[in-house]
Amino acid sequence: MLDLVGDSFVMGDEELARRSAKLQSDPESLRCALLDLIKNFGSELKNTDLRVRVIALIPSFHALRDLGNSLIPKASAASARERIIFYLVAYPRKVIKGDELMVVSGIDDWPRRVRELRVEHGWSIVTGVTAQQMVKAGDLDLTALGIESLKVDDYVLLNETQDRDAAVRWNIANEIRNEKLAAKDRLLLFFQKNVGRPVTGEELRYVAKGSTEWARRVRELRTEEGWFIATKTTGRPDLPIGAYVLEDMNQTPPHDRRIPDDVRGKVLVRDGHSCQHCTWDHTKWNASDPRHLELHHVLHHAKGGKNSVENLITLCTICHHKVHRKEKFE
């Protein structure tokens, strides 16, 4: 029972028992302690003082929290942050409710720990909000992950490996976020600062200051302004799920920018995501040879060639330049 002393209270036998059970970190002991607290709370319900009843219920809240975080052994994950990632790694690419993370973390400030895992430790944890925006822009295929839908308070760990460069990119994102630029210009600047390196949707959404149209702006940069921004679903099957990469600092010619994403995807799949002249593909990419794949018109656009699957072939940037140089001097 709780003993009230003025405006404070001291722990009774039940609270002491709960603390003892917590030290054991044994789920069954904690469960029994919780049941005792709930049972004893019955007598507090008879008290007409609301505050007395509220204070009497606090130990039960703590006991329930202790029970939740005891489900993951301390030897596997001692801190709240460790318990959250332990849980997410156990269920990669599964929809995890925020309430689940609250239970296993055992703390109120669990969203902050999720952000730390993403920003400081490089775990690709995507929120339901960001995922929905990526799906809408065609940059994330949930059905391929076996996911039907995501709600705002849902979380998904897209990849089980950490990105050790994430903290550096988040620092860059924080600097660019404060630039007095339009959202699309901030996004492009962030891509240019990380050219050739994959970035995440969560990073892009942050740079755009949470704009609901950030994914659409990225798509405009690719399809209307000709920047080579690729995703797993738009020409780079080797990329991690949910990642974007600006492949180089060059823009495609205006007529090539009008190639629809679905046509581009069909051509790349047909050609096995490899150059049809030299067979280069992204598995051969390295820092000293940072080429990428482009689409070439068999019959030039200027001569009436269409942006159709039949009139396009896949070439690497080197072969594409060679073809155009040869045609220029013929």
N, C-alpha and C positions, 0 to 999 in steps of 0.2 A: 504494500500500500504506500501511497505518497503522503508525506507529512508536509503540510504547508506552513511556511514560516514567513509571515508578512506577505510580500509580493514575490517571494521566491519559494522554491521547494527543495527538499533534500531527497536523495534516493532511498526508497524503501527496500524491502527484501527482494521484491521482484526485479527491480532495476539492478541490484547487485548481482542477482542470479544471471540476468541477461549479460552483464559485462563479463562474468565468469565464463559463460557459454561462448561469448564472442572470442575470448582468448583461445578457446579450444578449436575454433574455426571448423566445428563439426556441424554439418547441416542438420543432422537429426537432433542434436542437443539444442541447437538454435530453434528448431521447429517446436520442440517441447516447451522451451522457454517462452516462445511467442504464444502458444496455446494457453499457458498459465497466465500470461499478461491479459489476454483477451477474456479469459474466464473471470479473472479478478476485477476486470473493468466493469462487470455487471453491477457490482455494488456502487460504483461511482456514478452510474446512470441515475441513481436515486437522489443524488445531490442536486439541489436546485440552482446552484451557482454554476453558470456556464463556463466560466474560466477554470474552475476546479476540474470540470469534466474534460475540457480541452487539454489541460496540463497532464491529467491522468492518462490520456491517450498517447502522449508523446513517446513513452518507452516502447509502445507497440509498433509505432512507425519505425523507430530505430531498429527494433528487433527484426521487422520484416525486411528492412534494408540489409541488415547483417546476414540474414538468411539468403537473400538474393546473391550477394557477392561471395558467399561461401560455396556456391555451386561450382565455382572454378577453384581448384586447390591453389593455395598460396605458392606451392612449389612451381606451379605452371605460370601463374600471373599474380604478382603481389599487389600491384597498384591498380587503381581504377582504369587508367589508360591501358595498362597491359591486359586487363580483363576484357576490355572492349575489343582490342585487336585480336586477342585469342579467340573470342567469340566470332568475329567477322571472318577470320582465316578459316575457322572450322566450317563456315558456310559461305564460301566464295560464290559470287554471282547469284546469290539468293536474296530475295527481298527481306530485309530486316527492319522491323518496326522500331521507332525511337524508344518505345516503352520497353522493348527487350534490352536495349543498351542501358536504359535507366536501371533496370533490375540487376544486370550483371555488374554494372559499375558500382552500384551502391552509393552514388552521390547525386546531388541535384544538378551540379554543374557539368554533367556528362557531355553536353554539346561542345563545350570548350575543349574537352579531351579529344573528341572526334576531330575538331579542327586542328589540334596539335598533331594528331596522327597524320593528317593530310598535309599540313603546311611544313611542319618541322621534321617529320619522319618519312615523308614520301609515299604514304599508302594511298592507293587510288580509290578512295571512298567517294562515291557520287551520291548526291542527295536526289530525292524524287523530283524536286523542282528543276535541277540542272538536267537530269536525264530526260524529263518531258520536253524540255526545250531542244535538246539534241535530237530527239526522235522526230520532233516536228520539222527540223531542218534536214532530216534525212541522214544524219551523221551517227546514228546509233540504232541498231536493230535489236530491239528487246526480244522479239520472237526467236532470234537465233540463240538467245540466252535462256530460252524457256520461260520468259517473264511475260505475262499478259498485260500488266499495267503497274504503274507506280503512283503512289500518293505523295503528297507534299512531305509528310513526316516519315517517309521510307528512306532506307539507306541500302546501298549495294557496294560490296567490295568487288571491283571489276577484275583486278589482278592480284595474285598472291605474293608478288615480289615488290620490294621497296624500290623507289626511285631516289637514289642518293643525291641527285642534283635538285630535288624539289625545293629545298630551302632557299637555294640561290635564285631560282626562278620566282619564288614567292616574294623575295626582296625586290626583284626587278618589277614584278607586278605591282607591288605597293608604291614604288616610285612613279610608275606610269599612270597608275590610277588617279594620282593627284594632279596630273597634267591637265591644263585647261584646253582640252581637245574634245571633239565629238567622239562618241563611243566607238565608231568604226575606225577612226584614226588611232585611238588608243590601242585597239585590238591589233591593227596592222603594225604599230610600233612595237608591241610586245612580241609579235611573230618575228619581226626583223631582228630584235635583240636576241632571239633564240633560233635563228635560221638553222635548219638542219636538225634541230633537236625537238623531239615530241613534247607537246604541252598538253595539259588536261582541260576538260570543259569547265571544271571548277575554277581553274586559274583564269580562264577567259571570262567567265561570268563575273569574277571579282574585278578584273581590269575594267569591265564594262559597267562597274558599279551596280551590279545586280539587275541590269536592264533585261527585261523579259525578251527582248529582241536580239540579244547578243549572238545567238546561234544563226539567226537570219542574216545578221551583218557579216558574219564569217563566210556564210555561203555567198553573199554578194561579192565579197572580196575575191572569191574563187571564180564564180561564174560570170560576173559582170565586169570586174576590174582585172581579171587575168592573173591573179597571184596563184602560184602553185601550192595551194593548201590542201593537203591530202588527209584522209582518214582511212580507217579499216574498210569502210564501205564505199570509198570513192577512189580506189586505185592503189591502196597500200595495204594488202591483206596481212603483211608482216607486222603492222603497227599494233600496239596494245589496244585493247578495247577502250573506246572513249578518248583516244588520243588524237591530236591534230599536229601536223608538221608543215611548216613553210619550207619547201624543198630548196629554193634558191631565191635570189633577189631580182630575178628577171620576170617580167610580165609577158604573158602570151600575146600574140598579135590580136587585134580587135575581132577579126572574123573567127578565130579559134575560141574566143570567149563565149560564143553563142552555142557551143556544143552542149546539149542537155546532159545533165549528170547521168540519166539512165542510159543514154546512148554511149557516153564515155565508159560507163561500167560494163556494158555489153561487149564493147570492143576489147577492153582489157581482159575480160574473162575469156573471150574467144581466142585471144593471142597469148593466153597463159601468163599474163602479167610479165611479159618479156619482150625485148626488142626483136623485131622480126628481121633485122639485118645481122646483128652480132650476138643475139641470144642473151644479152645482159639483162639481169633482173635485180631486184632490191636485196636479194641474199648476198650479192657480190659488192654491196655498197661499202665504201670505206672513206675516211676523211680525206685521203689523197685523190680519190676519184668520186666526188660527190654528185655524180650524174643522177638523173631521174627519168621517168618515162613520160613521153608526150604522145599526142595523136597527130598523125600526118595525113593530109588530104591526098589521095591518089590522083584525083582530078582536082586541080587547084580551085579554091573557092572563087578566085577572080575569074576563072573560066567556066563558072557555073556548077562547080562541084558542090555537092550537098553535104551537110553535116549528118550523114547517115552511116549506119554500121558498115554498109557495103563499100562506102567511099573513104573509110578511115582505117589506118593501120597503126600499130604501136611501134614507136621508135624510141631509143634512148636519146638524150639531148645531144650527144656527140654525133650519132648517126643522122639525127634530124638536121643538124647544122651542115653535115657533109652533103646530104641530099640537096639541101637548098643552095649550097655553094655550087654544086655541080650543075644544077638547073639554071643558075644565074649565068654561068659562062658557056652553056651550050648554045 
